[in-house]
């Protein structure tokens, strides 16, 4: 498979599909897991990036373990909605990862403010220390990305899971 539009992505899924979301950074990849049927999303892991083959193997393992059929990848648009160098970096990483995981549909999804929303939640709702936030913010951002994707694109409502709204 390859990078696809949101419409193509939705057409490849069914009501019971499970997804992984990725928040790709230069040093880490935040990973979250979600289910279309229930609309629930959970932060899963922060991968400390190594070689593409190693990172891809970890993602493949998570996809198999959780029965995931697609990847929703945070698309780091500029505040004004334009694509910048960070978008090109994420595209490059995903194109390399897809060489190792070729049979999965991947869609980019606007991730503006996902890290900010995750940080705000961890400060206001759970009162995590800065050190604790730094360790998990990427997987929490991936959770925000996937939750918003399910709500806005798949039109799945959920029970408010802690104020990401």
C-alpha positions as CSV (number, residue, x, y, z in Angstrom):
1,X,0.0,0.0,0.0
2,X,1.1,3.6,0.1
3,X,0.2,7.0,1.3
4,X,-3.5,7.6,0.5
5,X,-6.1,10.3,0.8
6,X,-8.6,10.3,3.7
7,X,-11.3,9.1,1.3
8,X,-9.2,6.2,0.1
9,X,-8.2,5.3,3.6
10,X,-11.8,5.2,4.8
11,X,-12.8,3.1,1.9
12,X,-10.2,0.4,2.9
13,X,-11.5,0.2,6.4
14,X,-14.6,-1.4,8.0
15,X,-16.5,-0.7,11.2
16,X,-14.3,-3.0,13.2
17,X,-10.9,-1.9,11.9
18,X,-8.2,-1.0,14.4
19,X,-5.6,1.7,13.8
20,X,-2.3,2.9,14.9
21,X,-1.5,6.6,15.1
22,X,2.0,7.9,14.8
23,X,3.5,11.2,16.0
24,X,6.8,11.2,14.1
25,X,9.6,13.3,15.4
26,X,13.3,13.6,14.7
27,X,14.2,11.5,17.8
28,X,11.1,9.6,18.7
29,X,7.8,8.2,17.3
30,X,4.8,8.4,19.5
31,X,2.4,5.5,19.0
32,X,-1.3,5.2,19.9
33,X,-3.8,2.4,19.3
34,X,-7.5,2.9,18.5
35,X,-10.6,1.0,17.5
36,X,-13.2,2.3,15.0
37,X,-16.0,0.2,16.5
38,X,-15.7,1.8,20.0
39,X,-14.0,5.1,19.2
40,X,-11.6,4.5,22.0
41,X,-8.0,5.4,21.7
42,X,-5.1,4.6,24.1
43,X,-1.5,5.8,24.1
44,X,0.8,2.9,23.5
45,X,4.5,3.6,23.3
46,X,7.2,6.1,22.5
47,X,9.8,4.6,20.2
48,X,13.3,6.0,20.4
49,X,14.2,6.1,16.8
50,X,17.1,4.0,15.6
51,X,17.4,2.6,12.1
52,X,14.4,2.5,9.8
53,X,14.4,-1.3,9.7
54,X,14.4,-1.5,13.5
55,X,11.6,1.2,13.8
56,X,9.6,-0.5,11.1
57,X,9.9,-3.9,12.8
58,X,8.6,-2.4,16.1
59,X,5.6,-0.8,14.2
60,X,4.9,-4.1,12.4
61,X,5.0,-5.9,15.7
62,X,2.4,-3.5,17.2
63,X,0.2,-3.8,14.2
64,X,0.2,-7.6,14.4
65,X,-0.3,-7.6,18.2
66,X,-3.3,-5.2,18.0
67,X,-4.7,-6.4,14.7
68,X,-4.3,-2.9,13.1
69,X,-5.2,-2.3,9.5
70,X,-4.0,1.2,8.9
71,X,-1.8,4.0,10.1
72,X,-2.9,7.6,10.8
73,X,0.2,9.8,10.8
74,X,0.4,13.3,12.3
75,X,0.9,15.9,9.6
76,X,2.8,18.8,11.1
77,X,1.2,21.7,9.2
78,X,2.3,25.2,10.0
79,X,-0.2,27.2,12.1
80,X,-1.6,28.9,8.9
81,X,-2.3,25.4,7.4
82,X,0.6,25.4,4.9
83,X,3.2,22.6,4.5
84,X,6.7,23.3,5.8
85,X,9.9,21.5,6.2
86,X,8.5,19.3,9.0
87,X,5.9,17.9,6.6
88,X,8.7,16.9,4.2
89,X,10.6,15.2,7.0
90,X,7.5,13.2,8.1
91,X,6.8,12.2,4.4
92,X,10.4,11.1,4.0
93,X,10.3,9.0,7.2
94,X,7.0,7.4,6.2
95,X,8.2,6.6,2.6
96,X,11.2,4.8,4.1
97,X,9.1,2.9,6.7
98,X,6.7,1.8,4.0
99,X,9.6,0.0,2.3
100,X,9.5,-2.3,5.3
101,X,5.7,-2.3,5.9
102,X,4.4,-2.2,2.3
103,X,0.9,-3.6,2.9
104,X,-0.7,-1.0,5.0
105,X,-2.7,2.1,4.1
106,X,-1.3,5.3,5.5
107,X,-3.1,8.6,5.8
108,X,-1.6,11.9,7.0
109,X,-3.8,13.9,9.4
110,X,-3.5,17.4,10.6
111,X,-1.7,17.4,13.9
112,X,-1.6,21.1,14.7
113,X,-1.7,21.6,18.4
114,X,-1.8,17.9,19.3
115,X,1.3,18.1,21.5
116,X,-0.1,21.3,23.1
117,X,-3.4,19.6,23.8
118,X,-1.6,16.5,25.3
119,X,0.7,18.8,27.4
120,X,-2.3,20.8,28.7
121,X,-4.1,17.6,29.6
122,X,-1.1,16.2,31.5
123,X,-0.6,19.5,33.4
124,X,-4.2,20.3,34.2
125,X,-5.9,16.9,34.6
126,X,-3.2,14.6,36.0
127,X,-0.6,17.1,37.2
128,X,2.4,15.2,35.8
129,X,5.9,16.6,36.4
130,X,7.8,18.0,33.5
131,X,10.1,15.0,33.5
132,X,7.1,12.6,33.3
133,X,5.5,14.7,30.6
134,X,8.7,14.6,28.5
135,X,8.8,10.8,28.6
136,X,5.2,10.3,27.3
137,X,4.1,13.4,25.4
138,X,4.7,11.9,22.0
139,X,2.4,8.9,22.6
140,X,-0.2,11.2,24.2
141,X,0.0,13.4,21.1
142,X,-0.5,10.3,18.9
143,X,-3.6,9.6,21.0
144,X,-4.9,13.1,20.3
145,X,-4.3,12.7,16.6
146,X,-6.2,9.4,16.4
147,X,-9.0,10.6,18.6
148,X,-9.6,13.6,16.5
149,X,-9.3,11.5,13.3
150,X,-12.0,9.1,14.6
151,X,-14.3,11.9,15.7
152,X,-14.0,14.2,12.8
153,X,-13.3,11.9,9.8
154,X,-14.9,8.7,10.9
155,X,-17.7,10.6,12.8
156,X,-17.3,8.4,15.9
157,X,-18.3,10.0,19.1
158,X,-17.0,8.7,22.4
159,X,-17.3,9.3,26.1
160,X,-15.1,12.3,27.0
161,X,-11.8,10.6,28.1
162,X,-10.3,13.4,30.0
163,X,-10.8,16.7,28.3
164,X,-9.0,16.6,25.0
165,X,-11.8,18.7,23.6
